[in-house]
């Protein structure tokens, strides 16, 4: 990710620290509604974890 997004190094460094936290701390950061939380989600290290179908199903569950 760093080589593909060198401009995001600060956020990726922050993710490194976040991922050393507890599951609850990680989830809290992933769900942070602030502008900074949105910025973090733009460079999430979880990209590619879900298949496109799983991702679509997750979005659909929020619509319900």
PDB file with SEQRES, HELIX, SHEET and CRYST1 records, atoms N, CA, C and O in Angstrom:
SEQRES   1 A   64  UNK UNK UNK UNK UNK UNK UNK UNK UNK UNK UNK UNK UNK          
SEQRES   2 A   64  UNK UNK UNK UNK UNK UNK UNK UNK UNK UNK UNK UNK UNK          
SEQRES   3 A   64  UNK UNK UNK UNK UNK UNK UNK UNK UNK UNK UNK UNK UNK          
SEQRES   4 A   64  UNK UNK UNK UNK UNK UNK UNK UNK UNK UNK UNK UNK UNK          
SEQRES   5 A   64  UNK UNK UNK UNK UNK UNK UNK UNK UNK UNK UNK UNK              
HELIX    1 AA1 UNK A    6  UNK A    8  5                                   3    
HELIX    2 AA2 UNK A    9  UNK A   18  1                                  10    
HELIX    3 AA3 UNK A   23  UNK A   30  1                                   8    
HELIX    4 AA4 UNK A   35  UNK A   42  1                                   8    
HELIX    5 AA5 UNK A   52  UNK A   63  1                                  12    
CRYST1    1.000    1.000    1.000  90.00  90.00  90.00 P 1           1          
ATOM      1  N   UNK A   1       0.818  -1.193   0.000  1.00  0.00           N  
ATOM      2  CA  UNK A   1       0.000   0.000   0.000  1.00  0.00           C  
ATOM      3  C   UNK A   1       0.862   1.258   0.000  1.00  0.00           C  
ATOM      4  O   UNK A   1       0.532   2.258  -0.637  1.00  0.00           O  
ATOM      5  N   UNK A   2       1.955   1.183   0.718  1.00  0.00           N  
ATOM      6  CA  UNK A   2       2.804   2.379   0.790  1.00  0.00           C  
ATOM      7  C   UNK A   2       3.363   2.757  -0.577  1.00  0.00           C  
ATOM      8  O   UNK A   2       3.443   3.938  -0.915  1.00  0.00           O  
ATOM      9  N   UNK A   3       3.750   1.748  -1.365  1.00  0.00           N  
ATOM     10  CA  UNK A   3       4.317   2.067  -2.679  1.00  0.00           C  
ATOM     11  C   UNK A   3       3.250   2.583  -3.638  1.00  0.00           C  
ATOM     12  O   UNK A   3       3.541   3.388  -4.523  1.00  0.00           O  
ATOM     13  N   UNK A   4       2.007   2.115  -3.461  1.00  0.00           N  
ATOM     14  CA  UNK A   4       0.914   2.583  -4.319  1.00  0.00           C  
ATOM     15  C   UNK A   4       0.357   3.928  -3.873  1.00  0.00           C  
ATOM     16  O   UNK A   4      -0.212   4.665  -4.678  1.00  0.00           O  
ATOM     17  N   UNK A   5       0.520   4.253  -2.583  1.00  0.00           N  
ATOM     18  CA  UNK A   5      -0.042   5.487  -2.026  1.00  0.00           C  
ATOM     19  C   UNK A   5       0.986   6.221  -1.164  1.00  0.00           C  
ATOM     20  O   UNK A   5       0.767   6.383   0.037  1.00  0.00           O  
ATOM     21  N   UNK A   6       2.102   6.668  -1.746  1.00  0.00           N  
ATOM     22  CA  UNK A   6       3.133   7.315  -0.928  1.00  0.00           C  
ATOM     23  C   UNK A   6       2.635   8.570  -0.222  1.00  0.00           C  
ATOM     24  O   UNK A   6       3.163   8.932   0.829  1.00  0.00           O  
ATOM     25  N   UNK A   7       1.634   9.236  -0.775  1.00  0.00           N  
ATOM     26  CA  UNK A   7       1.090  10.443  -0.145  1.00  0.00           C  
ATOM     27  C   UNK A   7       0.288  10.118   1.117  1.00  0.00           C  
ATOM     28  O   UNK A   7      -0.044  11.018   1.888  1.00  0.00           O  
ATOM     29  N   UNK A   8      -0.019   8.850   1.328  1.00  0.00           N  
ATOM     30  CA  UNK A   8      -0.814   8.444   2.482  1.00  0.00           C  
ATOM     31  C   UNK A   8       0.043   7.861   3.603  1.00  0.00           C  
ATOM     32  O   UNK A   8      -0.483   7.200   4.498  1.00  0.00           O  
ATOM     33  N   UNK A   9       1.340   8.093   3.569  1.00  0.00           N  
ATOM     34  CA  UNK A   9       2.230   7.457   4.547  1.00  0.00           C  
ATOM     35  C   UNK A   9       1.872   7.806   5.985  1.00  0.00           C  
ATOM     36  O   UNK A   9       1.984   6.953   6.865  1.00  0.00           O  
ATOM     37  N   UNK A  10       1.447   9.030   6.244  1.00  0.00           N  
ATOM     38  CA  UNK A  10       1.077   9.415   7.609  1.00  0.00           C  
ATOM     39  C   UNK A  10      -0.103   8.593   8.100  1.00  0.00           C  
ATOM     40  O   UNK A  10      -0.105   8.118   9.236  1.00  0.00           O  
ATOM     41  N   UNK A  11      -1.107   8.425   7.247  1.00  0.00           N  
ATOM     42  CA  UNK A  11      -2.280   7.639   7.639  1.00  0.00           C  
ATOM     43  C   UNK A  11      -1.926   6.162   7.774  1.00  0.00           C  
ATOM     44  O   UNK A  11      -2.427   5.489   8.674  1.00  0.00           O  
ATOM     45  N   UNK A  12      -1.084   5.658   6.905  1.00  0.00           N  
ATOM     46  CA  UNK A  12      -0.669   4.261   7.015  1.00  0.00           C  
ATOM     47  C   UNK A  12       0.152   4.029   8.289  1.00  0.00           C  
ATOM     48  O   UNK A  12       0.038   2.984   8.928  1.00  0.00           O  
ATOM     49  N   UNK A  13       0.972   5.005   8.645  1.00  0.00           N  
ATOM     50  CA  UNK A  13       1.704   4.907   9.912  1.00  0.00           C  
ATOM     51  C   UNK A  13       0.717   4.860  11.083  1.00  0.00           C  
ATOM     52  O   UNK A  13       0.902   4.101  12.034  1.00  0.00           O  
ATOM     53  N   UNK A  14      -0.312   5.669  11.000  1.00  0.00           N  
ATOM     54  CA  UNK A  14      -1.320   5.671  12.060  1.00  0.00           C  
ATOM     55  C   UNK A  14      -2.030   4.319  12.141  1.00  0.00           C  
ATOM     56  O   UNK A  14      -2.284   3.811  13.234  1.00  0.00           O  
ATOM     57  N   UNK A  15      -2.350   3.736  10.974  1.00  0.00           N  
ATOM     58  CA  UNK A  15      -2.981   2.413  10.965  1.00  0.00           C  
ATOM     59  C   UNK A  15      -2.089   1.377  11.642  1.00  0.00           C  
ATOM     60  O   UNK A  15      -2.588   0.488  12.331  1.00  0.00           O  
ATOM     61  N   UNK A  16      -0.787   1.482  11.453  1.00  0.00           N  
ATOM     62  CA  UNK A  16       0.125   0.536  12.111  1.00  0.00           C  
ATOM     63  C   UNK A  16      -0.074   0.571  13.616  1.00  0.00           C  
ATOM     64  O   UNK A  16      -0.139  -0.473  14.264  1.00  0.00           O  
ATOM     65  N   UNK A  17      -0.171   1.772  14.170  1.00  0.00           N  
ATOM     66  CA  UNK A  17      -0.399   1.907  15.602  1.00  0.00           C  
ATOM     67  C   UNK A  17      -1.774   1.414  16.015  1.00  0.00           C  
ATOM     68  O   UNK A  17      -1.918   0.762  17.049  1.00  0.00           O  
ATOM     69  N   UNK A  18      -2.781   1.720  15.214  1.00  0.00           N  
ATOM     70  CA  UNK A  18      -4.155   1.293  15.517  1.00  0.00           C  
ATOM     71  C   UNK A  18      -4.223  -0.229  15.577  1.00  0.00           C  
ATOM     72  O   UNK A  18      -4.849  -0.793  16.476  1.00  0.00           O  
ATOM     73  N   UNK A  19      -3.582  -0.889  14.623  1.00  0.00           N  
ATOM     74  CA  UNK A  19      -3.649  -2.349  14.551  1.00  0.00           C  
ATOM     75  C   UNK A  19      -2.932  -3.044  15.708  1.00  0.00           C  
ATOM     76  O   UNK A  19      -3.094  -4.250  15.898  1.00  0.00           O  
ATOM     77  N   UNK A  20      -2.159  -2.314  16.466  1.00  0.00           N  
ATOM     78  CA  UNK A  20      -1.531  -2.877  17.658  1.00  0.00           C  
ATOM     79  C   UNK A  20      -2.460  -2.828  18.865  1.00  0.00           C  
ATOM     80  O   UNK A  20      -2.143  -3.380  19.918  1.00  0.00           O  
ATOM     81  N   UNK A  21      -3.607  -2.166  18.713  1.00  0.00           N  
ATOM     82  CA  UNK A  21      -4.564  -2.035  19.807  1.00  0.00           C  
ATOM     83  C   UNK A  21      -5.460  -3.247  19.946  1.00  0.00           C  
ATOM     84  O   UNK A  21      -5.291  -4.257  19.262  1.00  0.00           O  
ATOM     85  N   UNK A  22      -6.414  -3.120  20.845  1.00  0.00           N  
ATOM     86  CA  UNK A  22      -7.383  -4.191  21.058  1.00  0.00           C  
ATOM     87  C   UNK A  22      -8.413  -4.178  19.933  1.00  0.00           C  
ATOM     88  O   UNK A  22      -8.513  -3.213  19.175  1.00  0.00           O  
ATOM     89  N   UNK A  23      -9.159  -5.243  19.839  1.00  0.00           N  
ATOM     90  CA  UNK A  23     -10.218  -5.313  18.821  1.00  0.00           C  
ATOM     91  C   UNK A  23     -11.201  -4.169  19.002  1.00  0.00           C  
ATOM     92  O   UNK A  23     -11.607  -3.542  18.024  1.00  0.00           O  
ATOM     93  N   UNK A  24     -11.587  -3.891  20.238  1.00  0.00           N  
ATOM     94  CA  UNK A  24     -12.527  -2.790  20.489  1.00  0.00           C  
ATOM     95  C   UNK A  24     -11.956  -1.447  20.037  1.00  0.00           C  
ATOM     96  O   UNK A  24     -12.675  -0.619  19.479  1.00  0.00           O  
ATOM     97  N   UNK A  25     -10.670  -1.235  20.277  1.00  0.00           N  
ATOM     98  CA  UNK A  25     -10.041   0.016  19.849  1.00  0.00           C  
ATOM     99  C   UNK A  25      -9.998   0.114  18.324  1.00  0.00           C  
ATOM    100  O   UNK A  25     -10.229   1.184  17.761  1.00  0.00           O  
ATOM    101  N   UNK A  26      -9.705  -0.986  17.668  1.00  0.00           N  
ATOM    102  CA  UNK A  26      -9.650  -0.996  16.199  1.00  0.00           C  
ATOM    103  C   UNK A  26     -11.033  -0.703  15.631  1.00  0.00           C  
ATOM    104  O   UNK A  26     -11.171   0.122  14.728  1.00  0.00           O  
ATOM    105  N   UNK A  27     -12.049  -1.369  16.149  1.00  0.00           N  
ATOM    106  CA  UNK A  27     -13.421  -1.157  15.666  1.00  0.00           C  
ATOM    107  C   UNK A  27     -13.841   0.291  15.890  1.00  0.00           C  
ATOM    108  O   UNK A  27     -14.457   0.902  15.016  1.00  0.00           O  
ATOM    109  N   UNK A  28     -13.514   0.835  17.044  1.00  0.00           N  
ATOM    110  CA  UNK A  28     -13.870   2.231  17.326  1.00  0.00           C  
ATOM    111  C   UNK A  28     -13.254   3.173  16.300  1.00  0.00           C  
ATOM    112  O   UNK A  28     -13.906   4.114  15.849  1.00  0.00           O  
ATOM    113  N   UNK A  29     -12.019   2.927  15.935  1.00  0.00           N  
ATOM    114  CA  UNK A  29     -11.366   3.788  14.937  1.00  0.00           C  
ATOM    115  C   UNK A  29     -11.967   3.582  13.553  1.00  0.00           C  
ATOM    116  O   UNK A  29     -12.097   4.530  12.779  1.00  0.00           O  
ATOM    117  N   UNK A  30     -12.336   2.334  13.242  1.00  0.00           N  
ATOM    118  CA  UNK A  30     -12.933   2.046  11.934  1.00  0.00           C  
ATOM    119  C   UNK A  30     -14.301   2.706  11.785  1.00  0.00           C  
ATOM    120  O   UNK A  30     -14.725   3.023  10.674  1.00  0.00           O  
ATOM    121  N   UNK A  31     -14.983   2.909  12.898  1.00  0.00           N  
ATOM    122  CA  UNK A  31     -16.325   3.485  12.866  1.00  0.00           C  
ATOM    123  C   UNK A  31     -16.354   4.964  13.229  1.00  0.00           C  
ATOM    124  O   UNK A  31     -17.429   5.556  13.325  1.00  0.00           O  
ATOM    125  N   UNK A  32     -15.202   5.559  13.427  1.00  0.00           N  
ATOM    126  CA  UNK A  32     -15.109   6.970  13.799  1.00  0.00           C  
ATOM    127  C   UNK A  32     -15.791   7.840  12.742  1.00  0.00           C  
ATOM    128  O   UNK A  32     -15.380   7.838  11.581  1.00  0.00           O  
ATOM    129  N   UNK A  33     -16.835   8.589  13.137  1.00  0.00           N  
ATOM    130  CA  UNK A  33     -17.573   9.395  12.153  1.00  0.00           C  
ATOM    131  C   UNK A  33     -16.908  10.734  11.811  1.00  0.00           C  
ATOM    132  O   UNK A  33     -17.408  11.474  10.965  1.00  0.00           O  
ATOM    133  N   UNK A  34     -15.795  11.044  12.459  1.00  0.00           N  
ATOM    134  CA  UNK A  34     -15.146  12.337  12.217  1.00  0.00           C  
ATOM    135  C   UNK A  34     -14.517  12.400  10.826  1.00  0.00           C  
ATOM    136  O   UNK A  34     -14.399  11.395  10.125  1.00  0.00           O  
ATOM    137  N   UNK A  35     -14.123  13.605  10.457  1.00  0.00           N  
ATOM    138  CA  UNK A  35     -13.440  13.785   9.169  1.00  0.00           C  
ATOM    139  C   UNK A  35     -12.148  12.966   9.127  1.00  0.00           C  
ATOM    140  O   UNK A  35     -11.814  12.370   8.103  1.00  0.00           O  
ATOM    141  N   UNK A  36     -11.431  12.943  10.246  1.00  0.00           N  
ATOM    142  CA  UNK A  36     -10.191  12.161  10.291  1.00  0.00           C  
ATOM    143  C   UNK A  36     -10.497  10.673  10.149  1.00  0.00           C  
ATOM    144  O   UNK A  36      -9.759   9.945   9.485  1.00  0.00           O  
ATOM    145  N   UNK A  37     -11.586  10.221  10.772  1.00  0.00           N  
ATOM    146  CA  UNK A  37     -11.993   8.828  10.628  1.00  0.00           C  
ATOM    147  C   UNK A  37     -12.281   8.486   9.178  1.00  0.00           C  
ATOM    148  O   UNK A  37     -11.920   7.408   8.706  1.00  0.00           O  
ATOM    149  N   UNK A  38     -12.930   9.398   8.470  1.00  0.00           N  
ATOM    150  CA  UNK A  38     -13.198   9.183   7.038  1.00  0.00           C  
ATOM    151  C   UNK A  38     -11.894   9.125   6.251  1.00  0.00           C  
ATOM    152  O   UNK A  38     -11.750   8.316   5.334  1.00  0.00           O  
ATOM    153  N   UNK A  39     -10.942   9.989   6.615  1.00  0.00           N  
ATOM    154  CA  UNK A  39      -9.638   9.966   5.945  1.00  0.00           C  
ATOM    155  C   UNK A  39      -8.951   8.615   6.155  1.00  0.00           C  
ATOM    156  O   UNK A  39      -8.392   8.044   5.219  1.00  0.00           O  
ATOM    157  N   UNK A  40      -8.997   8.111   7.391  1.00  0.00           N  
ATOM    158  CA  UNK A  40      -8.389   6.811   7.673  1.00  0.00           C  
ATOM    159  C   UNK A  40      -9.021   5.706   6.833  1.00  0.00           C  
ATOM    160  O   UNK A  40      -8.321   4.841   6.308  1.00  0.00           O  
ATOM    161  N   UNK A  41     -10.334   5.738   6.710  1.00  0.00           N  
ATOM    162  CA  UNK A  41     -11.012   4.690   5.940  1.00  0.00           C  
ATOM    163  C   UNK A  41     -10.672   4.741   4.453  1.00  0.00           C  
ATOM    164  O   UNK A  41     -10.847   3.747   3.748  1.00  0.00           O  
ATOM    165  N   UNK A  42     -10.195   5.870   3.973  1.00  0.00           N  
ATOM    166  CA  UNK A  42      -9.816   5.968   2.569  1.00  0.00           C  
ATOM    167  C   UNK A  42      -8.548   5.167   2.263  1.00  0.00           C  
ATOM    168  O   UNK A  42      -8.299   4.816   1.110  1.00  0.00           O  
ATOM    169  N   UNK A  43      -7.752   4.879   3.286  1.00  0.00           N  
ATOM    170  CA  UNK A  43      -6.524   4.114   3.097  1.00  0.00           C  
ATOM    171  C   UNK A  43      -6.500   2.899   4.027  1.00  0.00           C  
ATOM    172  O   UNK A  43      -5.451   2.536   4.560  1.00  0.00           O  
ATOM    173  N   UNK A  44      -7.639   2.291   4.210  1.00  0.00           N  
ATOM    174  CA  UNK A  44      -7.755   1.159   5.125  1.00  0.00           C  
ATOM    175  C   UNK A  44      -6.888  -0.020   4.709  1.00  0.00           C  
ATOM    176  O   UNK A  44      -6.841  -0.373   3.530  1.00  0.00           O  
ATOM    177  N   UNK A  45      -6.204  -0.628   5.665  1.00  0.00           N  
ATOM    178  CA  UNK A  45      -5.401  -1.814   5.345  1.00  0.00           C  
ATOM    179  C   UNK A  45      -6.279  -3.046   5.126  1.00  0.00           C  
ATOM    180  O   UNK A  45      -5.766  -4.127   4.834  1.00  0.00           O  
ATOM    181  N   UNK A  46      -7.590  -2.891   5.263  1.00  0.00           N  
ATOM    182  CA  UNK A  46      -8.509  -4.012   5.098  1.00  0.00           C  
ATOM    183  C   UNK A  46      -9.030  -4.133   3.669  1.00  0.00           C  
ATOM    184  O   UNK A  46      -9.872  -4.984   3.382  1.00  0.00           O  
ATOM    185  N   UNK A  47      -8.536  -3.291   2.783  1.00  0.00           N  
ATOM    186  CA  UNK A  47      -8.960  -3.366   1.381  1.00  0.00           C  
ATOM    187  C   UNK A  47      -8.640  -4.744   0.823  1.00  0.00           C  
ATOM    188  O   UNK A  47      -7.533  -5.252   1.001  1.00  0.00           O  
ATOM    189  N   UNK A  48      -9.594  -5.336   0.161  1.00  0.00           N  
ATOM    190  CA  UNK A  48      -9.400  -6.639  -0.447  1.00  0.00           C  
ATOM    191  C   UNK A  48      -9.694  -7.808   0.466  1.00  0.00           C  
ATOM    192  O   UNK A  48      -9.628  -8.958   0.033  1.00  0.00           O  
ATOM    193  N   UNK A  49     -10.020  -7.538   1.732  1.00  0.00           N  
ATOM    194  CA  UNK A  49     -10.323  -8.627   2.666  1.00  0.00           C  
ATOM    195  C   UNK A  49     -11.634  -9.302   2.295  1.00  0.00           C  
ATOM    196  O   UNK A  49     -11.755 -10.526   2.356  1.00  0.00           O  
ATOM    197  N   UNK A  50     -12.614  -8.491   1.911  1.00  0.00           N  
ATOM    198  CA  UNK A  50     -13.911  -9.036   1.502  1.00  0.00           C  
ATOM    199  C   UNK A  50     -13.969  -9.154  -0.013  1.00  0.00           C  
ATOM    200  O   UNK A  50     -13.392  -8.345  -0.740  1.00  0.00           O  
ATOM    201  N   UNK A  51     -14.673 -10.173  -0.469  1.00  0.00           N  
ATOM    202  CA  UNK A  51     -14.914 -10.292  -1.911  1.00  0.00           C  
ATOM    203  C   UNK A  51     -15.930  -9.219  -2.300  1.00  0.00           C  
ATOM    204  O   UNK A  51     -16.614  -8.687  -1.426  1.00  0.00           O  
ATOM    205  N   UNK A  52     -16.045  -8.890  -3.581  1.00  0.00           N  
ATOM    206  CA  UNK A  52     -17.047  -7.915  -3.992  1.00  0.00           C  
ATOM    207  C   UNK A  52     -18.470  -8.306  -3.550  1.00  0.00           C  
ATOM    208  O   UNK A  52     -19.258  -7.443  -3.163  1.00  0.00           O  
ATOM    209  N   UNK A  53     -18.787  -9.579  -3.607  1.00  0.00           N  
ATOM    210  CA  UNK A  53     -20.123 -10.027  -3.181  1.00  0.00           C  
ATOM    211  C   UNK A  53     -20.324  -9.821  -1.681  1.00  0.00           C  
ATOM    212  O   UNK A  53     -21.399  -9.402  -1.250  1.00  0.00           O  
ATOM    213  N   UNK A  54     -19.296 -10.113  -0.886  1.00  0.00           N  
ATOM    214  CA  UNK A  54     -19.400  -9.913   0.562  1.00  0.00           C  
ATOM    215  C   UNK A  54     -19.531  -8.429   0.895  1.00  0.00           C  
ATOM    216  O   UNK A  54     -20.284  -8.045   1.790  1.00  0.00           O  
ATOM    217  N   UNK A  55     -18.804  -7.621   0.177  1.00  0.00           N  
ATOM    218  CA  UNK A  55     -18.873  -6.171   0.405  1.00  0.00           C  
ATOM    219  C   UNK A  55     -20.266  -5.647   0.056  1.00  0.00           C  
ATOM    220  O   UNK A  55     -20.831  -4.843   0.798  1.00  0.00           O  
ATOM    221  N   UNK A  56     -20.817  -6.096  -1.062  1.00  0.00           N  
ATOM    222  CA  UNK A  56     -22.163  -5.679  -1.458  1.00  0.00           C  
ATOM    223  C   UNK A  56     -23.186  -6.123  -0.413  1.00  0.00           C  
ATOM    224  O   UNK A  56     -24.096  -5.365  -0.076  1.00  0.00           O  
ATOM    225  N   UNK A  57     -23.043  -7.335   0.095  1.00  0.00           N  
ATOM    226  CA  UNK A  57     -23.968  -7.837   1.121  1.00  0.00           C  
ATOM    227  C   UNK A  57     -23.875  -6.993   2.391  1.00  0.00           C  
ATOM    228  O   UNK A  57     -24.892  -6.723   3.031  1.00  0.00           O  
ATOM    229  N   UNK A  58     -22.680  -6.581   2.754  1.00  0.00           N  
ATOM    230  CA  UNK A  58     -22.513  -5.736   3.942  1.00  0.00           C  
ATOM    231  C   UNK A  58     -23.217  -4.401   3.748  1.00  0.00           C  
ATOM    232  O   UNK A  58     -23.906  -3.922   4.649  1.00  0.00           O  
ATOM    233  N   UNK A  59     -23.045  -3.799   2.578  1.00  0.00           N  
ATOM    234  CA  UNK A  59     -23.718  -2.524   2.307  1.00  0.00           C  
ATOM    235  C   UNK A  59     -25.231  -2.705   2.308  1.00  0.00           C  
ATOM    236  O   UNK A  59     -25.958  -1.859   2.829  1.00  0.00           O  
ATOM    237  N   UNK A  60     -25.698  -3.780   1.739  1.00  0.00           N  
ATOM    238  CA  UNK A  60     -27.143  -4.045   1.712  1.00  0.00           C  
ATOM    239  C   UNK A  60     -27.702  -4.207   3.123  1.00  0.00           C  
ATOM    240  O   UNK A  60     -28.833  -3.801   3.390  1.00  0.00           O  
ATOM    241  N   UNK A  61     -26.925  -4.793   4.022  1.00  0.00           N  
ATOM    242  CA  UNK A  61     -27.408  -4.987   5.392  1.00  0.00           C  
ATOM    243  C   UNK A  61     -27.609  -3.640   6.101  1.00  0.00           C  
ATOM    244  O   UNK A  61     -28.472  -3.524   6.971  1.00  0.00           O  
ATOM    245  N   UNK A  62     -26.827  -2.634   5.737  1.00  0.00           N  
ATOM    246  CA  UNK A  62     -26.999  -1.309   6.327  1.00  0.00           C  
ATOM    247  C   UNK A  62     -28.255  -0.643   5.784  1.00  0.00           C  
ATOM    248  O   UNK A  62     -28.877   0.159   6.481  1.00  0.00           O  
ATOM    249  N   UNK A  63     -28.635  -0.959   4.563  1.00  0.00           N  
ATOM    250  CA  UNK A  63     -29.831  -0.375   3.977  1.00  0.00           C  
ATOM    251  C   UNK A  63     -31.093  -0.904   4.644  1.00  0.00           C  
ATOM    252  O   UNK A  63     -32.115  -0.220   4.692  1.00  0.00           O  
ATOM    253  N   UNK A  64     -31.014  -2.131   5.159  1.00  0.00           N  
ATOM    254  CA  UNK A  64     -32.173  -2.728   5.839  1.00  0.00           C  
ATOM    255  C   UNK A  64     -32.379  -2.054   7.135  1.00  0.00           C  
ATOM    256  O   UNK A  64     -33.303  -2.401   7.871  1.00  0.00           O  
TER     257      UNK A  64                                                      
END                                                                             
